[in-house]
Amino acid sequence: MSDRVPLSDVAAYARRVEALGYDTLHVPETVHDGLMVSLLALQATTRLRVTSSVILAFVRSPMLVAYTAWDLAQVGEGRFELGLGSQIRQNIEGRFSMPWAEPVGRMRDYVESLRAIWHTFATGEPLHHVGPHYSFTRLQPFFNPGPHAYGPPQVWLGGVNERICELGGSHSEGFVTHPTNSNPRYLREFCLPRLEASAAAANRPRPQVVTGSMFVTGPTAADVDSSREHHRAILAFLYTTPAYRRSLGLFGWNELGERLQAMTRAGEWDRLSSLMTDEVLHALVPQATWDQLPAVVDEWFGGLVEGVMLPVPADPANDARFAEVIAAIRGSGI
């Protein structure tokens, strides 16, 4: 879901996504509260799952998130999934004026706090969680909402590097990969082995995986060409961030990330995309017209992941045609 959809249009947008045949709507959090948007989407639909993708955990108390997510699970009759993210230190401290701590260990404690609180909601047993970052030891019956028929939502995490993949395996029901690191080689060689090993060590199933891959696509070849240039610019900007370069390293392109970062320091923002060659794009991002898309999705991601993120058509006049594309992709087993 675009982060720029006005709140007044969220209900109509969610109904459109449901009618197109999507399984899940992923709700971002940049200029709107992701949990508020999730509520609007859940209230407007009957089948569609809604995932906060992702809300910023560290700017909120786990208790507040536990209350809201518990309510959203009930409002959505089990269709809500809680996606959590850490954000970067500069935003936590400078944009939200909240304290920073090492993010992976803090996220582990955050998820364990949520599960302890939800256990008390469901059972009425005394609340007790004491961790390295969060401590919850008090919840009088007056403040306990009590159980409901749908229980707590699934917890989804996402990220790029080793420790967050390991945390996803041990502590989440679902994991979303970042657009910069979603190609099949990254999934096979780096992300999935860590998710699987961590889940096995925790004696739990491997989380569902949704690839956050970009797609260079459109109804015609000309639309694909236009989409390619759009995504070339986005990827060039994203790879200026060192934490996102795992896939570049797998392909032996570490120097590319360093050159992109040097350009930003020199103020050469308009030249970034010149370094993002067709070779890099074709290796990292699937490209296809809509007619080709089901086969390309299966070739890239079939047997690897449980889901892919596909953009909604820019023009609603194309919805009927794109609904057929979605049905074909679902028929392939993704």
N, C-alpha and C positions, 0 to 999 in steps of 0.2 A: 504494500500500500504506500502510495506517495505520502511523504510527510507534510505535503502542502494541501491536502484535501481539507477544506474548511469543516469545522465541527458540524455545521448545519447540513453538510452533504455526506457525512459518514454513513448514515443509515442507507441512503440510496446507493452509495458505492458498494456497501457490503451486500445488499440484495443483488446488485449486478454481478458481483463476484460469485455469489452462490448460484445464480442462474446460469453462469458460464460453465459450471461443473467443477470448479475448484474444490479441493478438500478443506483447505485451510487458508485463512487470511492472516498474514504476518503484519503486525502493527508496529511501526517504528516509534521512536521517541526522540524528537528533536525540538519542534516548536509547539507541540501539544503534549499533555500528560498521556502517556501510553495506556494507562489503566482506565482513564476516562474514555478514550477512544475505543478501547476494547469493550467497555460496557455498552456504548452506543451501537457497536457492530453486533454484539450478542443479542441485544434487544430487537434488532431489525431482522434477524435471521432465525431459521429453525433447524438447519442441518449443518451449516458451516462451522468448522472449528476456528477459534480465534486465538492466536498466539501473540503475546507481547514480545516483539522481536527487535530490540530488547528494551526493557525498562532499566534505568540506572539504579542498581541496588544500593550503592554506597552513599547515596544522598537521601536514603529513606531508612527509617528504623525497620528491622525485620518484623516487629510487631504490627506496624501499620500495614506493611505489605501482606502479612499473614491475614489480617482482617479483610482487606480488599480482595485478595485472591480467593479467600474462602467464600465471600459473597458472590464474586464473579462465577465461581464454579457452580454455585446454586442458581444464579440467574440464567446462566447458559446451559443448565441441566447437563453438566459434565463436559461442555464443549470448550471450556477455557483452558489454555495452557500458559503457564507462567514462564516467560523467557527473561533471564537475568543477564545483565552485562556490567562490566566494571568501569568502563571509560578510562581516559588517560588522566594522569595526575593533575595536569594543568587545568583541565575542566573541573575536576572534583574540587580543587582548592580555589581556583580563580573564578570559575563561573558559578559555583554553588556554595563556596565558603564553607566547605566541609573538610574534616581531617582525612588525610591519606594514610594508607598502610599497604604493605605488600599485598597485591590483589588476589593471588590464587589462594593463599592461606586464608585470607579474609573471606573470600567467596565460599570456601569450604565451611567455615564457621557460620556464614550467613545461611546457607542451605540447611545446615544441621539445626540452626535456630528455628527456621521456618517449620521443619518437620517436628520439632519438639512442641512448638506452639500448636500446630495443627493436631497433634496427638492429644493434647489437653482439650482442644475444642471438641474432638470426637469422643473422648472417653470421660472427661471430667476429672481425670487424674491430676495430681498436683504438677504444676509446671516446674521443670528443673532442667536448665541447660546452662552450663558454665564453660565457656570456651575462651580462647585467647583474645578475642575481639568483642564478643557479645556475651552478656549474662542475663538470663531470664529466670527468675525464681519466684515471681509473684503474679497471680492471676485469680483474683477473687471471683466467685461464681457470678456476681453481678455484672462482670465484664466479659464473661465467657458466652459467646453466641450459641454454643451448643452444636450438636451434630446436625447434619442434613444428609439427604439421600445420596449425594454425589461425591462426598468426601473431598479431600484436597485435590488441587489441580496437579497435573504433571509439571515437573520442573525441567526447563530446557536451558542449556548453557550453549555457549559458542566461543570460538576463538581460533587461534592459529598455532600457537607454539606448544612445546612438549607438555608442560605442567598443566595447562588448561585442558588439553586433550585427556590427560590422565584423570583430572578431576571430573570431566564429563563422563568418563567411563564408570567412575566409582559413585558419583553423586547425582546423576541426572537420568531422566527418562528419554530425553531427546537432545541432540547436538546439531547446531547449525554452523556450517563452515562459512568463512568470510569470503566475499567475492574475489579477493586477491589470491586466495588459496583454496580453490575448489576443483581444480583439474584432476583427472583420474590418477595421474602419477602421484600427486600430493596425497590423495586419498589412500591409494594402495601402499605407498612406501612410508608414509609418515603418520597420517591421522588415524586411519582405521586400526592399524596394529596397536597403537597406544590406547585407543578406546577399548579394544577387545581385551588387551592384557589387564588393564585396570579394572574392567568390569569383572573379569574372571577372578582376579585377586580378591574382589569384594563380594564374590559369590552372588552376582546379580547378572541379569541379561545385559548384553551390549545395548546402549541406547539407540533408539532410532536416529538415523542421520539424514538430514536434509542438506543438500548442497546449495550453497548461496551463490553458485556460479552465475555470472552474467551470461546473457545470450545475445549474440549479434543476429537479429532476426527481423522479419517483417513479411508482409504479404507478397512482395515482389523482390526481384534482384536489386532493383534500385533502392528499395527500402532497406535491404540488407547493407548496401554500400553506405547509406546514410547512418545507419545504426553503428556500423563499424567505426566511423569517425567519432561518433559520440562516445563510444566505449574506449576508444584509443585515448581520448583526453582524460576520461575518468580514471583509467588504470594508471596512466602516467602520473597523475596527481597522487593516487593512493600509494604508489610504490616509492614516493619520496619519504614515507614513514618506514624506518628500519624494521619495526616489528612485523611488517607485512611482507617481508621479502623471502619467506621460507621457500616458496615455489621457484623464485628466481634462482636461489641457490641450488635447487635440485637440477635445474637445467644448465647450471654453469654461468648464470648471468648476474652474478653479484655486482659486477662493475656497473651494470645498468642502473641499479638502485643508487649507487654512490654518485653517478653522474646526474641523475635526476635531482637528488638532494642538493648537489652543488649548484644546479641551476636555480633552485628556489632561494638559496642563500645569496645568489647574484641578482635576484629579482627578475629572472628570465622566465616568468610563469607561462608566457604565451608560446614558448619554445619547447615545453615539456613533451608534448605529443610527438614532436619530430623524432624523439629517441625510441618511441614505442613502435617498433617495426611490425610489418605484417607477419614475419616469422614468429615473433613473440606472441602476437595476438592469436594466431592460428594454433599455437601450442597451448595457450591458457584458456581460450574462450571458444565455445562451440559457435559455429556460424551456419545459418541455414534459412531458406525461405520457410514459410509456414508449412507448405506441402512436404518439405524435406525434414521438418523439425522432429516428428515422432521417431524416424529412423536415426537421426543424429543423437537425440536424447538417449535412445536405447544403446547406441554404439558407445557413447561416452560414459553413461552412468548405469546402464542395466546390470543388475547383479551386485552393484556396489553400495547403493544407498536406497533409502525408502522414499525419498521425495526430492523433487527439484522445485525451484522457485521460478515461475514464469511471469513476465510482465503482462498486465492487462492491456488489450489493444488501446491505442490512443484515441481512436475513433469508435464510438459505440456502434456505428453502422457496420463494423466488421465483427460484431460479437457472435452472430450466428455461425460464421465461418470458423472463428477461433474456437468456439465450443466444440466443433468437430475435431479440431486439432487436440484439444485437451482430452476428449474421449478416446482418441487414438493412442495418446501417450499413456493414459490409464490402462488401456487394453494391453499395452506392451508389458505391464507388470510394475511400472514405477509408481 
